[in-house]
Amino acid sequence: MGGQVEGKTAVVIGGASGIGWASARLLAQEGARVVIADIDAAGAQLRVDELATPATARRVDVTDEGSVQSLFEAAVSEFGSVEIMLNCAGINRPGYITELGASDWKQTLDLCLTGSFFAIKHAGRVMGRGSSVISIASLNARQPAAGFAGYCAAKAGLAMLTEVAALEFGESGIRVNAISPGLVETPLVTPLTSVPAIQSDFTDNTPLRRNGTPEDIARAVLYLGSDASSWTTGEVLDINGGAHLRRYPDVMAHLSS
Ligand SMILES: NC(=O)c1ccc[n+]([C@@H]2O[C@H](COP(=O)([O-])OP(=O)(O)OC[C@H]3O[C@@H](n4cnc5c(N)ncnc54)[C@H](O)[C@@H]3O)[C@@H](O)[C@H]2O)c1
């Protein structure tokens, strides 16, 4: 029996770690040919070596448009087409607005928002009917967090960029969606989960009372990448154990106490 994405090619940007890696692994298990693309080229190659199915590692820096364009051109020349793109690279440079340096602001916006624009733009240029563009936004696209100005603004921008791209790509039969995770245990958030007061504030503000796993998000990526979601576009899917129903923890206050 074929997998849920049998015969499709998936380009996973930020695929060497965390949510991207869990998604790449699940897409491969479900029959996709996977391109694991990351600024960490060695990490991407190690992940490819862990997979049992045909896969390729590529270095990409999403802040560099030429690098993103080359990634998609190389994927098309190697595999013939690209049907799934997961846009998963992200960072957060926290700081209160009155203290936040321009370079920290710009780095977060460059990676999370402009990088997403480059990824969606060049995916849209090579993809065809029945393809799926997926971005990882965040709970912070809808829930503000003191000290996360750049991250919140970038992720809210990504949610709107997803909707605009869904409008523009719909005629070509390309679907564009995003997933907004709550706190998911990856290297990105170890500085938060390792502080007991921060961890318990997250748990108290999550009705299902646990952190997410990368696999929780990967299963939604599989759904959005597969034909099971063939009438879904312009959607920003909250996957967070219900955390959007409460408030975002005051991480900065915990860190300074
Ligand atoms: N972990 C969470 O709690 C959480 C919550 C909400 C949203 N997110 C979002 O999920 C996405 C994945 O995060 P994660 O938690 O898996 O983090 P992670 O740090 O485990 O993985 C991020 C990957 O992106 C790569 N990367 C960084 N800069 C890059 C660049 N310029 N070009 C290409 N690749 C680059 C890194 O090398 C790394 O492999 C991010 O967009 C993040 O903002 C994470």
The ligand as an ORCA input file, in Angstrom:
! r2SCAN-3c Opt
* xyz 0 1
  N       9.856     25.021     19.018
  C       8.798     25.806     19.261
  O       8.287     25.862     20.404
  C       8.194     26.614     18.161
  C       6.962     27.229     18.418
  C       6.364     27.991     17.429
  C       6.988     28.134     16.191
  N       8.202     27.532     15.978
  C       8.808     27.722     14.649
  O       9.086     26.461     14.094
  C      10.167     26.579     13.172
  C      11.184     25.479     13.463
  O      11.697     25.687     14.761
  P      12.333     24.526     15.660
  O      11.788     24.715     17.003
  O      12.222     23.229     14.960
  O      13.850     25.058     15.699
  P      15.247     24.366     15.475
  O      16.237     25.365     15.956
  O      15.271     22.978     16.034
  O      15.343     24.240     13.873
  C      15.489     25.367     13.055
  C      16.343     24.973     11.855
  O      16.435     26.135     10.999
  C      17.760     26.194     10.499
  N      18.087     27.548     10.081
  C      18.409     28.606     10.883
  N      18.706     29.667     10.129
  C      18.570     29.298      8.838
  C      18.731     29.965      7.586
  N      19.141     31.258      7.529
  N      18.484     29.285      6.463
  C      18.117     27.984      6.499
  N      17.963     27.287      7.639
  C      18.177     27.943      8.801
  C      18.605     25.723     11.684
  O      19.925     25.339     11.288
  C      17.776     24.578     12.230
  O      18.127     23.337     11.630
  C      10.707     28.009     13.337
  O      10.179     28.813     12.312
  C      10.142     28.436     14.683
  O       9.991     29.828     14.763
  C       8.818     26.775     16.927
*
